[in-house]
Amino acid sequence: MKNFKEELFIPTDDRLWKNLAAIADQLRDQMLDEKKHFHVSELATLGRRAFIAKWHFLETYTWKNRQESKKKDEFCGIYAFAEKKDGKVNFLYIGISRTIIQRFSQHHKGKLTNQATWAWLMAKEDAKEKDNSFWEQVMLPKKRLETYGTEVVNKIGLMQNIIKDNCYFTFVPIKDDHMLMHFAEVYCVNHLEAYWNTFVTH
């Protein structure tokens, strides 16, 4: 059976759980393999071609932006940021995207609240008990970071620098199965205990 977008419904049997476990295991294994994850500060300096070359062991796909006529090589799947301390991997944030190269860039230098989502979340949590004026600003219904004023923009930038200075990044391609991607995000967040993910919604 399919939905109106011609996506196949996924059978919720043991095969699904095995697929999800395999994806989570691959994310963890890549974070343990020095050749299959990279420091965010290193990746942040790379152009698109150099970024893709780093992940030569993973498959790209051709992506076309609706606003652009030019096609680009991209990665589609689930990604993870993590810290490594004393040989142990601590997963901090996990997400999914059809454009992982673009999404990675948004996390470390995005200028919209829906781009720099993790840095935005960390800044709000940091401000809750420390800075009432900041907290009052960020709770207003605005979207572009610059509309909040210099203080907020600077704090988001500080959090993005923390990500760049302390985290490693890797991802697992999941192509042509967006439902599985969404299952995988929730599963991997829980299985790998990603600290900064939340599923609280409006």
QUIGI-V26322 format. One record per run of one state. SS is the DSSP state (~ for helix, > for strand, _ for the rest). FROM is the first residue (numbers start at 1). TO is the last residue. If there is no record, write none. Layout:
# QUIGI-V26322
ss: {SS | SS}
from: {FROM | FROM}
to: {TO | TO}
This chain:
# QUIGI-V26322
ss: {_ | > | _ | > | _ | ~ | _ | > | ~ | _ | ~ | _ | > | _ | > | _ | > | _ | > | _ | ~ | _ | > | _ | ~ | _ | ~ | _ | > | ~ | _ | ~ | _ | > | _ | ~ | _}
from: {1 | 2 | 3 | 8 | 9 | 14 | 33 | 38 | 40 | 44 | 48 | 55 | 61 | 65 | 71 | 75 | 77 | 86 | 88 | 98 | 100 | 110 | 112 | 113 | 117 | 128 | 132 | 139 | 144 | 145 | 149 | 150 | 167 | 168 | 174 | 178 | 192}
to: {1 | 2 | 7 | 8 | 13 | 32 | 37 | 39 | 43 | 47 | 54 | 60 | 64 | 70 | 74 | 76 | 85 | 87 | 97 | 99 | 109 | 111 | 112 | 116 | 127 | 131 | 138 | 143 | 144 | 148 | 149 | 166 | 167 | 173 | 177 | 191 | 202}
